[in-house]
Each structure stands twice: as structure tokens, then as C-alpha cells.
Amino acid sequence: MVKSKSTKIGDWIIVFICLLLIFTCILPLLNLLARSLSSSDALIRNEVTLWPKGLNFEAYRMVLTDSKYTWSLLWTAILTIICTFVSLFMTTICAYPLTYDKLKGRRLFNAMIIFTMYFNPGTIPTYLLLKNLGWLNKPIVLIIPYCLSVFNMIIMRSYFYNIPESLRESAEMDGAGPLRILVSIYLPMSTPVIATLALFYAVGRWNGFSDALMYMNDRKYYPIQLLLYNIINSLQNIEVATQEGFSRPGLAESLKAATVMFATVPILLVYPWLQKYFITGVTLGAIKE
């Protein structure tokens, strides 16, 4: 099929827009990488753009040899894995029963769940509830309160709707119960949406710091993003910056950039493994036929 001239022009315009968006996303990362590898003097003179000036690995050496950074990264990785599995489990057991038309009160349950997506009790009532439960300053406070996203549950429920009901009816005729049907039919056929939601939950937990900021005072359980937040804030105060080990302004800027790269790269490496499921999971799970 030969494309017309107007179609080719349209294709080139789309390519140009895509390249523009790619550069818009990549350039800040390149600048951050260059700043993390540049000398203190070059940063003070504001000479660094997209290429390091005075190649220097001191900031990365400090990050990789400081136990508070490495432990925070390891703890965040552990927390992300646990939260992702817990969230997928909660999302699945919430979405699956709502696909049964014969479930009594199904519309009421749907309405109640969707209501929580638009209205929530607020920060103070949530804090008081977690305090009364005795969860403050404990790892569980970073796992349970936000383990279920209603939006993600709706995506999974819609995906389950797309699975032919005849498969479930055939399994029921063979004597399979709801749990067996879920494990043997629905989950194996839902790999795209499961991978997509796993990515959503993992990125959300990896980048999350507000819950740790409000509910966690024990520095031992600080996620990497909260540690980074504290480092950036400490740069505003010379005395605090000195206590954190920032003896020179240029080194502080380099260390800040290195810490951001240290916290960003691991989660970026996860995406290529799930990319092939991403578009399929979002599009099929978002439409109910």
C-alpha cells in the first residue's frame, strides 16, 4: 500500500512530536547525571549542562559507602516488593467477586468502593486511626493503609469482564469452585493486566514518601525518597548540611544529584521487563465489551 504525500507528512509530524517528548524526558536526566559526575568547582561556577566538567566520582563513592544510603535503598526495594504483592492480592480478591452477576448486593458494593475513590476521611482522621491501631513508626504503616487502589481495581475488574463467561460456566459444570476458577482460568489469562498493575503499584511505592513523612519517625525505616527529601531540605541550612557531611557547597550539589540518580535508576530498570504487557494491560482492562 502506497502512502499519500499528506499521510507521509502526518507520519513525520508524529515522529517529530515523539522525538520532542523523548528529549524533554531525557534531558533532565542527562543534566542530573552530568551534575553528579562533575567537580565541585564546576558546579559552583554553574558550568555544567549535559556533559560533566572535571569528572569526579566522589559523590557516588560517598553514596555507595554510606550505610544509610545503601540500607535505605535495600529497605525500599524490600518494601516495594512486599507492597506490590499485597496490593495485587487485595486488588484481585476485590475485583474478582464483582464480576459475578449473581452476587447479592453487587451494585451496592460497587457504589461503596467507588465512593471511596472520590471521598476520603482526610489526613488527620487517618493519622488518629493509625495511632489507635498502634501502627505508627512500624513498617506495617507503609504497607496496609494504601495497599488497594480503587482505580486499579476497576481496571482489573474490567479486564475480568473481557474473559468469556463460557469458560467460567464450563469450569462450573466440571465442578470447579470460584477459587479454582480464579487460579486456573482468570489469573493465567490476566498476565498483561497483572504486569501493568504491578508496575503501577511498584512505581507508586518506590516514589512514595508522604506516608513515611507523616507516620514514620524511625530513620531505620525511611524509604529512599524520604531520605532524598531530607537531604534536599538539609541543603537549605548550612549547619544541618555540615552534620550530614556536606562540607562544601559544590559537593553538596553533586551528592544531591548522585542520590537522585541512585534513587531513580533502579525503578527505571524495571520498566523494560514489563513494557510488552503495559499497553495491552491498559487498553484491554479499560474497555468493557
ChimeraX commands (.cxc) that place a marker at each C-alpha (Angstrom):
marker #1 position 0.00,0.00,0.00 radius 0.5
marker #1 position 1.47,3.32,-1.14 radius 0.5
marker #1 position 1.02,6.18,1.30 radius 0.5
marker #1 position -0.14,9.54,0.03 radius 0.5
marker #1 position 2.00,12.66,0.45 radius 0.5
marker #1 position -0.27,14.05,3.18 radius 0.5
marker #1 position -0.07,10.75,5.09 radius 0.5
marker #1 position 3.73,10.79,4.96 radius 0.5
marker #1 position 3.80,14.38,6.20 radius 0.5
marker #1 position 1.49,13.39,9.04 radius 0.5
marker #1 position 3.79,10.48,9.95 radius 0.5
marker #1 position 6.82,12.78,10.05 radius 0.5
marker #1 position 4.95,15.23,12.27 radius 0.5
marker #1 position 4.09,12.40,14.69 radius 0.5
marker #1 position 7.73,11.25,14.67 radius 0.5
marker #1 position 8.90,14.80,15.39 radius 0.5
marker #1 position 6.46,15.16,18.30 radius 0.5
marker #1 position 7.57,11.80,19.74 radius 0.5
marker #1 position 11.24,12.76,19.47 radius 0.5
marker #1 position 10.49,16.10,21.12 radius 0.5
marker #1 position 8.77,14.34,24.01 radius 0.5
marker #1 position 11.66,11.86,24.33 radius 0.5
marker #1 position 14.23,14.65,24.53 radius 0.5
marker #1 position 12.05,16.51,27.02 radius 0.5
marker #1 position 12.16,13.48,29.31 radius 0.5
marker #1 position 15.81,12.56,28.74 radius 0.5
marker #1 position 17.48,15.98,29.00 radius 0.5
marker #1 position 16.75,16.48,32.74 radius 0.5
marker #1 position 18.21,13.03,33.46 radius 0.5
marker #1 position 21.32,13.82,31.43 radius 0.5
marker #1 position 21.75,17.09,33.29 radius 0.5
marker #1 position 21.34,15.30,36.61 radius 0.5
marker #1 position 23.88,12.65,35.61 radius 0.5
marker #1 position 26.35,15.31,34.49 radius 0.5
marker #1 position 25.98,17.20,37.77 radius 0.5
marker #1 position 26.54,14.04,39.78 radius 0.5
marker #1 position 29.81,13.37,37.93 radius 0.5
marker #1 position 31.16,16.94,37.88 radius 0.5
marker #1 position 33.69,18.60,40.18 radius 0.5
marker #1 position 32.62,20.92,42.97 radius 0.5
marker #1 position 34.26,23.93,41.33 radius 0.5
marker #1 position 32.39,23.39,38.06 radius 0.5
marker #1 position 29.08,23.17,39.91 radius 0.5
marker #1 position 29.78,26.32,41.91 radius 0.5
marker #1 position 30.58,28.21,38.68 radius 0.5
marker #1 position 27.38,26.76,37.13 radius 0.5
marker #1 position 29.25,25.40,34.11 radius 0.5
marker #1 position 27.53,22.01,33.95 radius 0.5
marker #1 position 24.77,21.39,31.40 radius 0.5
marker #1 position 24.63,17.99,29.67 radius 0.5
marker #1 position 28.27,16.93,29.96 radius 0.5
marker #1 position 30.34,16.50,33.16 radius 0.5
marker #1 position 33.01,19.10,33.89 radius 0.5
marker #1 position 36.02,17.85,35.82 radius 0.5
marker #1 position 34.99,14.20,36.02 radius 0.5
marker #1 position 34.60,13.27,39.69 radius 0.5
marker #1 position 33.18,10.12,41.30 radius 0.5
marker #1 position 33.44,11.37,44.88 radius 0.5
marker #1 position 29.67,11.81,45.26 radius 0.5
marker #1 position 28.96,8.22,44.15 radius 0.5
marker #1 position 31.73,6.93,46.39 radius 0.5
marker #1 position 30.12,8.67,49.37 radius 0.5
marker #1 position 26.68,7.33,48.47 radius 0.5
marker #1 position 27.80,3.73,47.91 radius 0.5
marker #1 position 29.98,3.59,51.03 radius 0.5
marker #1 position 27.49,5.24,53.39 radius 0.5
marker #1 position 25.34,2.63,55.10 radius 0.5
marker #1 position 22.35,4.93,55.45 radius 0.5
marker #1 position 22.02,5.19,51.66 radius 0.5
marker #1 position 22.56,1.53,50.87 radius 0.5
marker #1 position 20.23,0.37,53.65 radius 0.5
marker #1 position 17.55,2.85,52.61 radius 0.5
marker #1 position 17.76,1.59,49.03 radius 0.5
marker #1 position 17.61,-2.06,50.15 radius 0.5
marker #1 position 14.71,-1.35,52.51 radius 0.5
marker #1 position 12.83,0.49,49.76 radius 0.5
marker #1 position 13.34,-2.45,47.38 radius 0.5
marker #1 position 12.04,-4.90,50.01 radius 0.5
marker #1 position 9.12,-2.62,50.81 radius 0.5
marker #1 position 8.26,-2.22,47.13 radius 0.5
marker #1 position 8.21,-5.98,46.53 radius 0.5
marker #1 position 6.05,-6.65,49.60 radius 0.5
marker #1 position 3.63,-3.82,48.80 radius 0.5
marker #1 position 3.31,-4.88,45.17 radius 0.5
marker #1 position 2.38,-8.47,46.08 radius 0.5
marker #1 position -0.01,-7.37,48.84 radius 0.5
marker #1 position -1.65,-4.80,46.55 radius 0.5
marker #1 position -2.08,-7.27,43.71 radius 0.5
marker #1 position -3.61,-9.80,46.10 radius 0.5
marker #1 position -6.04,-7.24,47.53 radius 0.5
marker #1 position -6.93,-5.91,44.08 radius 0.5
marker #1 position -7.61,-9.40,42.74 radius 0.5
marker #1 position -9.80,-10.58,45.61 radius 0.5
marker #1 position -11.75,-7.32,45.41 radius 0.5
marker #1 position -12.23,-7.30,41.62 radius 0.5
marker #1 position -12.99,-10.98,41.03 radius 0.5
marker #1 position -16.20,-11.35,43.08 radius 0.5
marker #1 position -17.64,-8.20,41.47 radius 0.5
marker #1 position -17.67,-9.95,38.09 radius 0.5
marker #1 position -20.39,-12.35,39.29 radius 0.5
marker #1 position -23.80,-11.06,38.24 radius 0.5
marker #1 position -25.44,-13.33,40.83 radius 0.5
marker #1 position -23.51,-11.78,43.72 radius 0.5
marker #1 position -26.07,-10.30,46.12 radius 0.5
marker #1 position -25.51,-6.60,46.74 radius 0.5
marker #1 position -23.00,-6.32,43.88 radius 0.5
marker #1 position -24.22,-2.87,42.85 radius 0.5
marker #1 position -24.08,-1.66,46.43 radius 0.5
marker #1 position -20.55,-2.95,46.87 radius 0.5
marker #1 position -19.50,-1.27,43.61 radius 0.5
marker #1 position -21.03,2.02,44.71 radius 0.5
marker #1 position -19.37,1.88,48.13 radius 0.5
marker #1 position -15.97,1.11,46.65 radius 0.5
marker #1 position -16.19,3.83,44.01 radius 0.5
marker #1 position -17.38,6.31,46.67 radius 0.5
marker #1 position -14.04,5.93,48.46 radius 0.5
marker #1 position -12.23,6.93,45.26 radius 0.5
marker #1 position -13.79,10.41,45.38 radius 0.5
marker #1 position -14.18,10.95,49.11 radius 0.5
marker #1 position -11.73,10.09,51.87 radius 0.5
marker #1 position -11.65,10.91,55.60 radius 0.5
marker #1 position -8.60,13.15,55.33 radius 0.5
marker #1 position -5.13,13.16,56.83 radius 0.5
marker #1 position -5.95,13.83,60.49 radius 0.5
marker #1 position -8.63,11.11,60.91 radius 0.5
marker #1 position -6.33,8.66,59.11 radius 0.5
marker #1 position -3.45,9.58,61.42 radius 0.5
marker #1 position -5.63,9.15,64.52 radius 0.5
marker #1 position -6.87,5.76,63.27 radius 0.5
marker #1 position -3.35,4.50,62.64 radius 0.5
marker #1 position -2.26,5.83,66.03 radius 0.5
marker #1 position -5.10,3.99,67.79 radius 0.5
marker #1 position -4.16,0.81,65.92 radius 0.5
marker #1 position -0.58,1.18,67.18 radius 0.5
marker #1 position 0.88,1.18,63.68 radius 0.5
marker #1 position 2.86,4.43,63.84 radius 0.5
marker #1 position 6.62,4.03,63.42 radius 0.5
marker #1 position 6.15,0.42,62.31 radius 0.5
marker #1 position 6.75,-0.98,58.81 radius 0.5
marker #1 position 3.11,-2.09,58.54 radius 0.5
marker #1 position 2.04,1.57,58.31 radius 0.5
marker #1 position 3.81,1.78,54.94 radius 0.5
marker #1 position 2.13,-1.36,53.59 radius 0.5
marker #1 position -1.52,-1.77,54.63 radius 0.5
marker #1 position -3.17,1.71,54.53 radius 0.5
marker #1 position -2.62,2.25,50.80 radius 0.5
marker #1 position -2.44,-1.33,49.58 radius 0.5
marker #1 position -5.55,-1.04,47.37 radius 0.5
marker #1 position -6.19,1.46,44.60 radius 0.5
marker #1 position -9.82,1.66,43.51 radius 0.5
marker #1 position -8.77,2.86,40.07 radius 0.5
marker #1 position -6.51,-0.17,39.60 radius 0.5
marker #1 position -9.26,-2.44,40.91 radius 0.5
marker #1 position -11.63,-1.07,38.25 radius 0.5
marker #1 position -9.03,-1.80,35.56 radius 0.5
marker #1 position -8.68,-5.40,36.74 radius 0.5
marker #1 position -12.42,-5.87,37.09 radius 0.5
marker #1 position -12.95,-4.59,33.54 radius 0.5
marker #1 position -10.28,-6.96,32.29 radius 0.5
marker #1 position -12.01,-9.87,34.03 radius 0.5
marker #1 position -15.24,-8.87,32.27 radius 0.5
marker #1 position -13.49,-9.41,28.91 radius 0.5
marker #1 position -12.77,-13.06,29.71 radius 0.5
marker #1 position -15.51,-15.18,28.06 radius 0.5
marker #1 position -18.11,-16.18,30.60 radius 0.5
marker #1 position -18.46,-19.52,28.81 radius 0.5
marker #1 position -15.07,-20.54,30.24 radius 0.5
marker #1 position -16.34,-19.99,33.75 radius 0.5
marker #1 position -19.59,-21.80,33.04 radius 0.5
marker #1 position -17.69,-24.78,31.61 radius 0.5
marker #1 position -15.47,-24.93,34.70 radius 0.5
marker #1 position -18.53,-24.75,36.96 radius 0.5
marker #1 position -20.12,-27.65,35.07 radius 0.5
marker #1 position -16.93,-29.65,35.75 radius 0.5
marker #1 position -17.32,-28.96,39.46 radius 0.5
marker #1 position -14.78,-26.15,39.88 radius 0.5
marker #1 position -15.47,-23.60,42.58 radius 0.5
marker #1 position -14.87,-19.81,42.41 radius 0.5
marker #1 position -11.36,-20.06,43.87 radius 0.5
marker #1 position -10.33,-22.81,41.46 radius 0.5
marker #1 position -11.73,-20.82,38.53 radius 0.5
marker #1 position -9.78,-17.76,39.62 radius 0.5
marker #1 position -6.48,-19.64,39.96 radius 0.5
marker #1 position -6.85,-21.90,36.91 radius 0.5
marker #1 position -8.57,-19.62,34.40 radius 0.5
marker #1 position -8.69,-15.93,35.29 radius 0.5
marker #1 position -5.16,-15.38,36.60 radius 0.5
marker #1 position -3.34,-17.24,33.78 radius 0.5
marker #1 position -5.31,-15.21,31.22 radius 0.5
marker #1 position -4.68,-11.92,33.02 radius 0.5
marker #1 position -0.90,-11.67,32.75 radius 0.5
marker #1 position -0.97,-8.32,30.86 radius 0.5
marker #1 position -3.17,-6.52,33.37 radius 0.5
marker #1 position -1.37,-8.07,36.35 radius 0.5
marker #1 position 2.00,-6.93,34.99 radius 0.5
marker #1 position 0.63,-3.46,34.30 radius 0.5
marker #1 position -0.85,-3.05,37.77 radius 0.5
marker #1 position 2.32,-4.45,39.31 radius 0.5
marker #1 position 4.22,-1.66,37.57 radius 0.5
marker #1 position 1.72,0.94,38.80 radius 0.5
marker #1 position 1.94,-0.27,42.39 radius 0.5
marker #1 position 5.73,-0.69,42.33 radius 0.5
marker #1 position 6.37,2.80,40.94 radius 0.5
marker #1 position 3.88,4.32,43.36 radius 0.5
marker #1 position 5.53,2.69,46.36 radius 0.5
marker #1 position 9.07,3.40,45.18 radius 0.5
marker #1 position 8.31,7.09,44.67 radius 0.5
marker #1 position 6.14,7.45,47.76 radius 0.5
marker #1 position 7.38,9.40,50.75 radius 0.5
marker #1 position 4.42,11.37,52.14 radius 0.5
marker #1 position 3.11,8.45,54.22 radius 0.5
marker #1 position 6.56,7.82,55.69 radius 0.5
marker #1 position 6.92,11.55,56.35 radius 0.5
marker #1 position 3.67,11.63,58.32 radius 0.5
marker #1 position 3.67,8.25,60.06 radius 0.5
marker #1 position 7.31,7.23,60.44 radius 0.5
marker #1 position 9.85,8.80,62.83 radius 0.5
marker #1 position 12.28,5.88,62.93 radius 0.5
marker #1 position 15.06,6.69,60.42 radius 0.5
marker #1 position 15.75,2.98,60.11 radius 0.5
marker #1 position 12.56,2.58,58.05 radius 0.5
marker #1 position 12.91,5.71,55.90 radius 0.5
marker #1 position 12.31,4.91,52.19 radius 0.5
marker #1 position 14.89,6.25,49.76 radius 0.5
marker #1 position 12.61,9.06,48.60 radius 0.5
marker #1 position 12.14,10.37,52.14 radius 0.5
marker #1 position 15.89,10.21,52.71 radius 0.5
marker #1 position 16.37,12.17,49.49 radius 0.5
marker #1 position 13.74,14.67,50.62 radius 0.5
marker #1 position 15.61,15.21,53.89 radius 0.5
marker #1 position 18.92,15.64,52.05 radius 0.5
marker #1 position 17.49,18.31,49.77 radius 0.5
marker #1 position 15.97,20.13,52.73 radius 0.5
marker #1 position 19.23,19.93,54.63 radius 0.5
marker #1 position 20.95,21.89,51.87 radius 0.5
marker #1 position 18.90,24.91,52.88 radius 0.5
marker #1 position 20.62,25.04,56.25 radius 0.5
marker #1 position 24.40,25.23,56.47 radius 0.5
marker #1 position 24.57,23.77,59.97 radius 0.5
marker #1 position 22.38,20.80,59.14 radius 0.5
marker #1 position 24.25,20.29,55.87 radius 0.5
marker #1 position 27.53,20.11,57.76 radius 0.5
marker #1 position 26.09,17.48,60.11 radius 0.5
marker #1 position 25.01,15.44,57.08 radius 0.5
marker #1 position 28.57,15.52,55.73 radius 0.5
marker #1 position 28.28,18.32,53.19 radius 0.5
marker #1 position 31.48,20.28,53.82 radius 0.5
marker #1 position 31.46,22.18,50.50 radius 0.5
marker #1 position 28.50,23.65,48.56 radius 0.5
marker #1 position 29.66,22.08,45.30 radius 0.5
marker #1 position 30.00,18.67,46.88 radius 0.5
marker #1 position 26.52,19.06,48.35 radius 0.5
marker #1 position 25.06,19.70,44.90 radius 0.5
marker #1 position 26.96,16.78,43.40 radius 0.5
marker #1 position 25.90,14.48,46.20 radius 0.5
marker #1 position 22.28,15.55,45.83 radius 0.5
marker #1 position 22.36,14.72,42.11 radius 0.5
marker #1 position 24.10,11.39,42.77 radius 0.5
marker #1 position 21.48,10.48,45.37 radius 0.5
marker #1 position 18.66,11.29,42.96 radius 0.5
marker #1 position 20.26,9.05,40.32 radius 0.5
marker #1 position 20.81,6.40,42.99 radius 0.5
marker #1 position 17.08,6.50,43.80 radius 0.5
marker #1 position 15.78,6.75,40.22 radius 0.5
marker #1 position 17.76,4.26,38.14 radius 0.5
marker #1 position 16.62,1.02,39.88 radius 0.5
marker #1 position 12.92,1.61,39.21 radius 0.5
marker #1 position 13.69,2.69,35.62 radius 0.5
marker #1 position 15.31,-0.68,35.01 radius 0.5
marker #1 position 12.07,-2.46,35.88 radius 0.5
marker #1 position 10.01,-0.92,33.08 radius 0.5
marker #1 position 11.67,-2.66,30.08 radius 0.5
marker #1 position 10.79,-6.06,31.57 radius 0.5
marker #1 position 7.10,-5.15,31.74 radius 0.5
marker #1 position 6.82,-2.93,28.66 radius 0.5
marker #1 position 5.41,-5.66,26.40 radius 0.5
marker #1 position 2.45,-6.09,28.78 radius 0.5
marker #1 position 1.93,-2.41,29.51 radius 0.5
marker #1 position -0.14,-1.21,26.53 radius 0.5
marker #1 position -2.15,-4.45,26.31 radius 0.5
marker #1 position -2.98,-4.37,30.01 radius 0.5
marker #1 position -4.13,-0.77,29.98 radius 0.5
marker #1 position -6.20,-0.88,26.79 radius 0.5
marker #1 position -7.92,-4.24,27.33 radius 0.5
marker #1 position -8.54,-3.56,31.01 radius 0.5
marker #1 position -10.03,-0.16,30.33 radius 0.5
marker #1 position -12.84,-1.28,27.97 radius 0.5
marker #1 position -15.78,-3.50,28.79 radius 0.5
marker #1 position -17.25,-5.16,25.76 radius 0.5
marker link #1:1,2 radius 0.2
marker link #1:2,3 radius 0.2
marker link #1:3,4 radius 0.2
marker link #1:4,5 radius 0.2
marker link #1:5,6 radius 0.2
marker link #1:6,7 radius 0.2
marker link #1:7,8 radius 0.2
marker link #1:8,9 radius 0.2
marker link #1:9,10 radius 0.2
marker link #1:10,11 radius 0.2
marker link #1:11,12 radius 0.2
marker link #1:12,13 radius 0.2
marker link #1:13,14 radius 0.2
marker link #1:14,15 radius 0.2
marker link #1:15,16 radius 0.2
marker link #1:16,17 radius 0.2
marker link #1:17,18 radius 0.2
marker link #1:18,19 radius 0.2
marker link #1:19,20 radius 0.2
marker link #1:20,21 radius 0.2
marker link #1:21,22 radius 0.2
marker link #1:22,23 radius 0.2
marker link #1:23,24 radius 0.2
marker link #1:24,25 radius 0.2
marker link #1:25,26 radius 0.2
marker link #1:26,27 radius 0.2
marker link #1:27,28 radius 0.2
marker link #1:28,29 radius 0.2
marker link #1:29,30 radius 0.2
marker link #1:30,31 radius 0.2
marker link #1:31,32 radius 0.2
marker link #1:32,33 radius 0.2
marker link #1:33,34 radius 0.2
marker link #1:34,35 radius 0.2
marker link #1:35,36 radius 0.2
marker link #1:36,37 radius 0.2
marker link #1:37,38 radius 0.2
marker link #1:38,39 radius 0.2
marker link #1:39,40 radius 0.2
marker link #1:40,41 radius 0.2
marker link #1:41,42 radius 0.2
marker link #1:42,43 radius 0.2
marker link #1:43,44 radius 0.2
marker link #1:44,45 radius 0.2
marker link #1:45,46 radius 0.2
marker link #1:46,47 radius 0.2
marker link #1:47,48 radius 0.2
marker link #1:48,49 radius 0.2
marker link #1:49,50 radius 0.2
marker link #1:50,51 radius 0.2
marker link #1:51,52 radius 0.2
marker link #1:52,53 radius 0.2
marker link #1:53,54 radius 0.2
marker link #1:54,55 radius 0.2
marker link #1:55,56 radius 0.2
marker link #1:56,57 radius 0.2
marker link #1:57,58 radius 0.2
marker link #1:58,59 radius 0.2
marker link #1:59,60 radius 0.2
marker link #1:60,61 radius 0.2
marker link #1:61,62 radius 0.2
marker link #1:62,63 radius 0.2
marker link #1:63,64 radius 0.2
marker link #1:64,65 radius 0.2
marker link #1:65,66 radius 0.2
marker link #1:66,67 radius 0.2
marker link #1:67,68 radius 0.2
marker link #1:68,69 radius 0.2
marker link #1:69,70 radius 0.2
marker link #1:70,71 radius 0.2
marker link #1:71,72 radius 0.2
marker link #1:72,73 radius 0.2
marker link #1:73,74 radius 0.2
marker link #1:74,75 radius 0.2
marker link #1:75,76 radius 0.2
marker link #1:76,77 radius 0.2
marker link #1:77,78 radius 0.2
marker link #1:78,79 radius 0.2
marker link #1:79,80 radius 0.2
marker link #1:80,81 radius 0.2
marker link #1:81,82 radius 0.2
marker link #1:82,83 radius 0.2
marker link #1:83,84 radius 0.2
marker link #1:84,85 radius 0.2
marker link #1:85,86 radius 0.2
marker link #1:86,87 radius 0.2
marker link #1:87,88 radius 0.2
marker link #1:88,89 radius 0.2
marker link #1:89,90 radius 0.2
marker link #1:90,91 radius 0.2
marker link #1:91,92 radius 0.2
marker link #1:92,93 radius 0.2
marker link #1:93,94 radius 0.2
marker link #1:94,95 radius 0.2
marker link #1:95,96 radius 0.2
marker link #1:96,97 radius 0.2
marker link #1:97,98 radius 0.2
marker link #1:98,99 radius 0.2
marker link #1:99,100 radius 0.2
marker link #1:100,101 radius 0.2
marker link #1:101,102 radius 0.2
marker link #1:102,103 radius 0.2
marker link #1:103,104 radius 0.2
marker link #1:104,105 radius 0.2
marker link #1:105,106 radius 0.2
marker link #1:106,107 radius 0.2
marker link #1:107,108 radius 0.2
marker link #1:108,109 radius 0.2
marker link #1:109,110 radius 0.2
marker link #1:110,111 radius 0.2
marker link #1:111,112 radius 0.2
marker link #1:112,113 radius 0.2
marker link #1:113,114 radius 0.2
marker link #1:114,115 radius 0.2
marker link #1:115,116 radius 0.2
marker link #1:116,117 radius 0.2
marker link #1:117,118 radius 0.2
marker link #1:118,119 radius 0.2
marker link #1:119,120 radius 0.2
marker link #1:120,121 radius 0.2
marker link #1:121,122 radius 0.2
marker link #1:122,123 radius 0.2
marker link #1:123,124 radius 0.2
marker link #1:124,125 radius 0.2
marker link #1:125,126 radius 0.2
marker link #1:126,127 radius 0.2
marker link #1:127,128 radius 0.2
marker link #1:128,129 radius 0.2
marker link #1:129,130 radius 0.2
marker link #1:130,131 radius 0.2
marker link #1:131,132 radius 0.2
marker link #1:132,133 radius 0.2
marker link #1:133,134 radius 0.2
marker link #1:134,135 radius 0.2
marker link #1:135,136 radius 0.2
marker link #1:136,137 radius 0.2
marker link #1:137,138 radius 0.2
marker link #1:138,139 radius 0.2
marker link #1:139,140 radius 0.2
marker link #1:140,141 radius 0.2
marker link #1:141,142 radius 0.2
marker link #1:142,143 radius 0.2
marker link #1:143,144 radius 0.2
marker link #1:144,145 radius 0.2
marker link #1:145,146 radius 0.2
marker link #1:146,147 radius 0.2
marker link #1:147,148 radius 0.2
marker link #1:148,149 radius 0.2
marker link #1:149,150 radius 0.2
marker link #1:150,151 radius 0.2
marker link #1:151,152 radius 0.2
marker link #1:152,153 radius 0.2
marker link #1:153,154 radius 0.2
marker link #1:154,155 radius 0.2
marker link #1:155,156 radius 0.2
marker link #1:156,157 radius 0.2
marker link #1:157,158 radius 0.2
marker link #1:158,159 radius 0.2
marker link #1:159,160 radius 0.2
marker link #1:160,161 radius 0.2
marker link #1:161,162 radius 0.2
marker link #1:162,163 radius 0.2
marker link #1:163,164 radius 0.2
marker link #1:164,165 radius 0.2
marker link #1:165,166 radius 0.2
marker link #1:166,167 radius 0.2
marker link #1:167,168 radius 0.2
marker link #1:168,169 radius 0.2
marker link #1:169,170 radius 0.2
marker link #1:170,171 radius 0.2
marker link #1:171,172 radius 0.2
marker link #1:172,173 radius 0.2
marker link #1:173,174 radius 0.2
marker link #1:174,175 radius 0.2
marker link #1:175,176 radius 0.2
marker link #1:176,177 radius 0.2
marker link #1:177,178 radius 0.2
marker link #1:178,179 radius 0.2
marker link #1:179,180 radius 0.2
marker link #1:180,181 radius 0.2
marker link #1:181,182 radius 0.2
marker link #1:182,183 radius 0.2
marker link #1:183,184 radius 0.2
marker link #1:184,185 radius 0.2
marker link #1:185,186 radius 0.2
marker link #1:186,187 radius 0.2
marker link #1:187,188 radius 0.2
marker link #1:188,189 radius 0.2
marker link #1:189,190 radius 0.2
marker link #1:190,191 radius 0.2
marker link #1:191,192 radius 0.2
marker link #1:192,193 radius 0.2
marker link #1:193,194 radius 0.2
marker link #1:194,195 radius 0.2
marker link #1:195,196 radius 0.2
marker link #1:196,197 radius 0.2
marker link #1:197,198 radius 0.2
marker link #1:198,199 radius 0.2
marker link #1:199,200 radius 0.2
marker link #1:200,201 radius 0.2
marker link #1:201,202 radius 0.2
marker link #1:202,203 radius 0.2
marker link #1:203,204 radius 0.2
marker link #1:204,205 radius 0.2
marker link #1:205,206 radius 0.2
marker link #1:206,207 radius 0.2
marker link #1:207,208 radius 0.2
marker link #1:208,209 radius 0.2
marker link #1:209,210 radius 0.2
marker link #1:210,211 radius 0.2
marker link #1:211,212 radius 0.2
marker link #1:212,213 radius 0.2
marker link #1:213,214 radius 0.2
marker link #1:214,215 radius 0.2
marker link #1:215,216 radius 0.2
marker link #1:216,217 radius 0.2
marker link #1:217,218 radius 0.2
marker link #1:218,219 radius 0.2
marker link #1:219,220 radius 0.2
marker link #1:220,221 radius 0.2
marker link #1:221,222 radius 0.2
marker link #1:222,223 radius 0.2
marker link #1:223,224 radius 0.2
marker link #1:224,225 radius 0.2
marker link #1:225,226 radius 0.2
marker link #1:226,227 radius 0.2
marker link #1:227,228 radius 0.2
marker link #1:228,229 radius 0.2
marker link #1:229,230 radius 0.2
marker link #1:230,231 radius 0.2
marker link #1:231,232 radius 0.2
marker link #1:232,233 radius 0.2
marker link #1:233,234 radius 0.2
marker link #1:234,235 radius 0.2
marker link #1:235,236 radius 0.2
marker link #1:236,237 radius 0.2
marker link #1:237,238 radius 0.2
marker link #1:238,239 radius 0.2
marker link #1:239,240 radius 0.2
marker link #1:240,241 radius 0.2
marker link #1:241,242 radius 0.2
marker link #1:242,243 radius 0.2
marker link #1:243,244 radius 0.2
marker link #1:244,245 radius 0.2
marker link #1:245,246 radius 0.2
marker link #1:246,247 radius 0.2
marker link #1:247,248 radius 0.2
marker link #1:248,249 radius 0.2
marker link #1:249,250 radius 0.2
marker link #1:250,251 radius 0.2
marker link #1:251,252 radius 0.2
marker link #1:252,253 radius 0.2
marker link #1:253,254 radius 0.2
marker link #1:254,255 radius 0.2
marker link #1:255,256 radius 0.2
marker link #1:256,257 radius 0.2
marker link #1:257,258 radius 0.2
marker link #1:258,259 radius 0.2
marker link #1:259,260 radius 0.2
marker link #1:260,261 radius 0.2
marker link #1:261,262 radius 0.2
marker link #1:262,263 radius 0.2
marker link #1:263,264 radius 0.2
marker link #1:264,265 radius 0.2
marker link #1:265,266 radius 0.2
marker link #1:266,267 radius 0.2
marker link #1:267,268 radius 0.2
marker link #1:268,269 radius 0.2
marker link #1:269,270 radius 0.2
marker link #1:270,271 radius 0.2
marker link #1:271,272 radius 0.2
marker link #1:272,273 radius 0.2
marker link #1:273,274 radius 0.2
marker link #1:274,275 radius 0.2
marker link #1:275,276 radius 0.2
marker link #1:276,277 radius 0.2
marker link #1:277,278 radius 0.2
marker link #1:278,279 radius 0.2
marker link #1:279,280 radius 0.2
marker link #1:280,281 radius 0.2
marker link #1:281,282 radius 0.2
marker link #1:282,283 radius 0.2
marker link #1:283,284 radius 0.2
marker link #1:284,285 radius 0.2
marker link #1:285,286 radius 0.2
marker link #1:286,287 radius 0.2
marker link #1:287,288 radius 0.2
marker link #1:288,289 radius 0.2
view
